[in-house]
Amino acid sequence: MPFTRFSAIPERLLFGAAIRGRYAHAERMTIGDIRLDADTTVPMHEHPHEQITCVIEGRFEFTIGDETTVLEPGSLALIPGGVPHGGRTLTPCWVVDVFAPVREDYR
């Protein structure tokens, strides 16, 4: 189907109930609408997918490889495939994640 809404997609819990995401999949990419509670840790992890994270609301201390910064609204994290990344929310956050290729594990 060529049109949908995130609200029509079932919510997935990631790394515990403090992270809630809804994911839409095209043939070669995935986009996610993610809500994170304040003071939530996203453990350092890696996957083969390239990822772009865009912060819509909140402040998120984020690490990619050996670099750490605080992401704020409008900030982007450009994460190459296979590179460890993770962080901690400083406030409640709303982010949009894009992955390529598609995240089959999030279907």
Number of C-alpha atoms within 10 A of each C-alpha: 4 4 4 9 8 14 9 8 12 9 15 15 13 14 11 11 11 16 20 18 22 21 20 18 17 13 8 10 17 21 22 19 19 22 18 23 18 17 16 20 20 18 12 14 12 17 14 13 19 18 20 16 20 20 20 18 17 19 20 28 17 20 19 19 15 8 8 13 12 14 22 16 15 12 16 16 17 13 20 17 15 13 16 16 21 17 20 19 20 17 16 16 22 21 21 18 18 22 20 17 17 19 20 9 5 14 11
